[in-house]
Amino acid sequence: MPLLSDEAMAQTAEHRASFRLTNVSSKLSRSETERFDALAKRRGQQRGELIRRLILDELSRDGGEPAASAELSEIVGLRLMLTNVLKPLATGQKLTPEVFDGIMTEVKKRKRAVAVEARQEAERA
């Protein structure tokens, strides 16, 4: 009877794959290092963890679907809601609770996509 089953060996291999084994480095000037250290201190992180987080954030940003910050998505959502609510009110139309709920549902569905578009347009400009 083997000491380790196939399942245990697979779990061990999966666990080992998560080990951080590769070092990535870069040299900074003295002033860059001071600024970087100040950033790490403000964020309450060690240098290595901050560098790792910055790299992983950039890889996720570059690796597929474009993203927008939660703040930008909420701002866009507010703008969409105000545009869709104020126009009927300004033109004297009645805004029923059902219509308002429909507007809010649409805003929730669309705010992220519109925020991503706005971010992409800003990056192109």
N, C-alpha and C positions, 0 to 999 in steps of 0.2 A: 504494500500500500504506500503511495507516495506521501511524502511529508506535506506537500502543498498541493492543493487541488488546482485545476485549471482556473476556477473562479478566483481563488486567492491570488494566483499569479497574475491574473488580469487586473485585479484590484491594485496589486503592488505596482504593476507597470503604469497604470493610470495615475497613481499617486506620484510616482517618480517623474512623470511627464510634467507635473506642476512645479517641480523644483526650478529655482532660478539659477541657471548655471552659466549663462553667457553674460559677459561684461561688455558694456558699451561705454566709451569714454570720449571726452573732448577736453581740450585745454582752453582755459579762460584767462583773460588779462586780470590784473589785480583789481581794477575797478569793477569789472564784470563779476568777479568772484564776490566782492563786497556786496554788490547789488543782489546777487543770487542768494547769498547768506541772509541778507535782510528779508528777502521774500520768503525763504524757508522759515525764518524766525516768526514773521507775521502770520504765516499759515500754521505754525506749530508743528512742523514736520522736519525730519532729518533730511539732509541733502539728497541721499540716495532715494528715499521714498518720494520726494518732490520730483526729482528727475524722472523716476519711473512713472509717476502719475502724469507728468507732462507728455512723456512719450506715448503712453497708452491713450491719453485723450486725443492726441494728434493722429494716432493710427486709427482710432475709431471714427474720427471726423473725416479722415481721408478714405476710409475703407468701405464706402458704400453709400447708403442713403444719406443725403445731406440732412443736417439737423439745425434746429434753432433752439435757443435757450428757452427755458420755461418762462423767464421774464418777458422775452420778446413775444412768445406765443400768447401770454396773457394780455399784453398791450395790444396786440393785433386783435384779440378777441374782444376787448373793450371797444376798439375802434369799429369793428364790424357790428357789434351790438348797437352802439350809438348811431351809426349810420342808418341801420335798418329800423331803429325805433324812432329816431328824431324826424326822419323824412315824413312818415305818415302823420305824426303829430303836428308837424309844421304845416302840412297841407290840409289840416282839419279832418283827417280821417280818424275813425274810431279804431282803437287798438284793443281788441278783445283779449282775454286771458289765453285763449287758444292760439291766437296769432302770436302773442308774445312768447308762449311756450315753443311754438314752431321756430321762431327766430332764434331763441336760445339753443334749441337742438341743432339748428344749422350752424350756428356760431361754434358750438362745441366740436362739430364734425370738421369744420373748415379752418379753424384758427391756426392749427399747426402747419397745414399746407401753405397757407397764405404767409405765415411767418417765415417759412423756408424760402418761399419765392422772394420775399422782401430782403432776406439776408443775402441771397444769391445776387440780386440786383445791386445791393450795396457793395458787394465784393467786386462786381464788374465795373462799378463806377470809379 
